Amino acid sequence: MKEKIQKAKTLVEALPYIKRFHGKTIVIKYGGSVMFESELKQIFAADVALLKFVGLNPVVVHGGGKEISRWMKKLNKETVFIDGLRFTDSETMEITEMVLSGKINSEVVSLINRSGAQAVGLSGKDANLFTCKRIRSQKDENLGQVGKIEATNVALIESLCEQGYIPIISSIGESLEGETLNLNADYAASAISAALGALKLIYLTDVQGLSADGELRSELDLAEAEELLNHPDVTGGMKPKLECSIDAIRANVEHVHIINGSVEHAVLLEVFTDTGIGTKISYSKRSK
């Protein structure tokens, strides 16, 4: 009986958020361990379906760097990183597109559909979602077919959401000249959340959130987030996530959350509970 009462309390706690967020868009960057552990993948898919069922518009963006590296190894293709970006020649680009748009994207779509919702797989090439251009490294080295998003066209995403579908988007783009380009999925998620005017952008990671000076920063305003950009503890994959979070907030996304995707039902805990989990970044701490 105690367990049943606790479940009822959880539903009551979620109700105000369900009412407040009804019809709002939430962009989720799917990454970390949740992409590879079978049980976590199924829980994530069910949670995304639930968001749709209670009236929100979830949009999922994903990369898949570890899976790309695994397939390159299987195909005896060397992986080269420059400034943390994968050097992408034409053969690497083919493998990347195969893994992201072919394997990972279709798997996420299938899992969400099996949870009862209706998901649709897209790449950034569909309907000119991402128009990109090639970039070079910080030392002006050639990165191959690595791109930066120049323009975002979310008309198709908006149409799909209105018709009851959940868009699942792989981080592949195309240049004006028709060249396929490899994109950083963190930046792709930020660009989409900004273009959609999303209520929330959620980054799923393998850490509890953003930590500095040995302390988890559970809540940050824009000024505090900007100060932490140059903090010595903000390194590796956290730095681009923080940069993308700041970009999203500046573009009027209300909240960005960096949370641990290996926690069961992490997305629901962040969206529908009073305390939430991980790090929340807003323009000001007064915003709810």
N, C-alpha and C positions, 0 to 999 in steps of 0.2 A: 504493500500500500504506500509506503514511504517513497518508493521509486516512482510510482504512478503520480503521486502528488508533486514530486520534483519535476516530472515531465510537464505537468499542467502549469507549474510556476514558470517553467522555461517558455512555454507558449504565451503565457500572459506577458512576460517580459519582452517577448518579440513583437507583440501586437502593435505597440506605438510606432515601432520602426517600420513594420509592414505598411501601416497607414501612411506614414510620412514619406516613405520611399516609393510608394506605388507609382508606376509609370516612369520612374527615373532610370537612367542608364548607368550601369556599373561595368567598367572594363577590367578584366582580370588577365594579368600576365601569368601564364601557366608555365612554371619552371621548377627546378630543383628536384628533390627526391620524389615528389608527387608524380612526376612524369614516368618513373621507372618502377615503382612498387605497385604491384597488381591491386592490392586492397585499397591503397590510397587513391589510385586512379579511379576506381569504381565509386569511392566515397565522393571524390571531387565531382564526378559526372552527375551523381545523384543530387549533390548540393546545388550545382548550376541549374539543373532541371527544377529544383524546388524554388530557386529565385524567380524563375520564369512563371511557375505556377502561382506564386503569391503576388504577381503583378509587376515585378521589376523587369528590366531589359538587360540581361547579361550579355556581354560580348567578350569572347576569349581570344587572346593573342598569344602565340607561342613561337619559341625558337626550337632548339634541339641540338646544341653544340656537342654534348657528349655522345649522342647517337650518331651525329655526322662523323665524329672522330672514330667511333667504333666501326662504321661502315668503310671509312677510308682505310683503316687498318686491314679489314677483311679483303679489300680490293688492292692491297699492297701499294697504297698511295700515301706518300709522306704528308704529315700535317705540319704546317709552318705558321707560327704566330708572329705578328709584328705589332707592337704596342697593344697587345691583347686581342688583336683582330686576326682572324684566319685569312692568310693569303689565299685568294680564290682565283685560280686559273680556270679555264673553260671546263676542264674535266672535274675539278672540285665543285664548280657551280652545278654541273649536272648531278653529281652525287648529293649536294646540298638540297637541290630542288626535289630530287627523288625522295630523300628522307623526310624533309619538312612537309611538302605538299602531298606526297604520296603515302608515306607511312604514318607519321605522327598525326597529321591532320585527320586522316581518315579514321584512325583509331579513336581519337577524341570524339569525333562525330558519331561513330558507332556506339560508344559507351553512353553518350548523352541520349541518343535515340532509344537505347535499350532501357534507359531510366524513365521513359515515357514522354519526354519532350521531343521537339523537332529541331535538330541542329543541321546547319548547312556549312560545308567546308569551302573556304575561299583562300586564295593567295593574294598578295598585294598587287598582282598583275591584273586581277579581275576587275573589270569596269574602271580601270585607271585608279584603283584605290590608292596606290603609292606611285607618285612620279618622282624619280630619284636621279641622282647624278653620281658618278664615280668620285671617290675621295682618295687621298694619299695619306701616308703616315705622318706623324708629328715631325719626322725628319725628312719629309718629302720623298719617302720610298714608295714604290709601286705596290699596291695591295691587290691588284687584279680587279676582279668584278665584285668589289665591296662598295656599297652605296650609302648615300645619305638622303633622307626624305626631303624633297623640295616642296611637294604639294600633296595634299590628302583630299580625296573625293569620297565622302561617306554616304552618298545618296543611296547606293545599293544596301549598305548596312542599315540605314534608317528604314528603308522599304521592307527589308527582311524582318526587322524587329516589329514593325507595325503589323506585319502579317502573321506574327506569332512564332517566328523562327529565332534560333540562337546562332549567330554567326561565329564561326571558328576560323581564325585567320592566321596563316603562316607568314613568317617575316621574309618574304621575297618581294622584290619590287622590279620596276622596269624604267629604263631611261626614256627620254623623248625619242632617242634613236632606235628604241626597241631592244636594247640590251638588257638581259636579265641580271639583276644585282642582288647580292647577299646583304641583308640588313641586320642590325642589332635589334633583337626583339624588344628590349627594354625601351628603346627609342620609338619603335613602331607602336607599342602600347601607349606611350605618352602622346604621340601624334594623333592617334585615333581618339583617345579620351578628350583631347583638346578640341578636335574637330566636331565631336559629338556633343560637346558641352556636358560631359559626364558628371554625375554627382560624385562618383568615387573611381579612383584607379587603385587597384590592388595588385601588389607584386608578391607572388609566392616564392619564397626562398628556402634555404636550408638552415637559416639562423633565426633567432628569436625576433630580430629587428635590427635597428641601427644602434650600435653601442659606441660610446666614446668615454675615455678615462675609466674603463672598467664598469660602466653603468649603461643599462639599456635606457635609451631615450624614448619614453613611451609617447610623448607628445611634443611636437615642435611647431612653432610658427615659422613663417617664411624667412624672417630675419635670422632666426636661430639655425635654420637649415642651411642658409647661405654661408653662415659663419663656419659650419662644420665641413663645408666642402674642402677646406684646406687642412682639416684636422689630421694628424698623423695616423690616427686609428681608423680613418675612413679610407680603406684601400681595396684593391681587387675589384670584385664585381659590385661591391656596395657603392663605390664612387659613381659609376654611371647611373645606378639606380637613383642615387640622391640627385644627380644632375637632371635626370628625367623627371623626378618628382617636382623639383623646383620649376622646370619648364611647364609642367602641367598646371601647377598652382598659379603661375604667372598668366597662364592662358584661361584662368577662371574655372578649372576643375576644383570643386569644393574641398575634397579631401583625397590625400594619397596615403595608402597603408602599405607598409613593408612588414610582412608577417611570415611566420614559419609554416610552410605548406605541409610539413610532415606531421603537424598536429591534426588529428582527425577532426573533420568539419571546421577547419580553420576559417574558411570564408564565412560560414554562418555565424561563428563565434564573433568575428569582427563586425559583421553587418547588423546582427540582431541582438547583441547583448549590451548591457550598460557599460561594462568595463572594457570590452574588446581585448585584443591581443596585439603584440608587436608594437610598431612605431606608427603613429598617426601624424601626418603633416598637413597643416591647414594654413590659410593666409594669416589668420590670427587664432589664438587659442579660444577666443569667444565663440567662434563659429562652431556649430553643432552638426 
